Amino acid sequence: MGQVLRMPSEAELPRGAHRDFTEQLFSLYREARRPGLREISRAIPDNSPGTASTETIRRILRGKNVPVHWQTVDAVLTALCLLAGLDPDEDVGGDFRDATTRRQLVHHVHRRWGH
């Protein structure tokens, strides 16, 4: 088993759009019971328009990177949801007027980051 990642502290990743993005994906990582990076990478569906290396996944979950391309984010989101047994398109009553599913919430915070 690989290293278990932890959510960056506020000193490491201050409040703001970048932290909001990281928190959204990290919460799915927790829901999936903190799988290894290879397991996440392997869970990306073959028909996904995006992909992510284990290093990209690590950097996203550690708050070091917000990918420019939504397809990369969506690939990681989908893999984490699959591993957690969650539907990314389930209505979860989001915090934003136009975002109510898990996918929409992550897309919203990704757009807020400026991508």
Buried (B, 14 or more C-beta within 10 A) or exposed (E): EEEEBEBBEEEEBEEEBBBBBBBBBBBBBEBBEBBBBEBBBEBBEEEBEBBBEBEBBBBBBBBBBBBEBBEBBBBBBBBBBBBBEBEBEEEBEBEEEEBBBBBBBBBBBBEBBEB
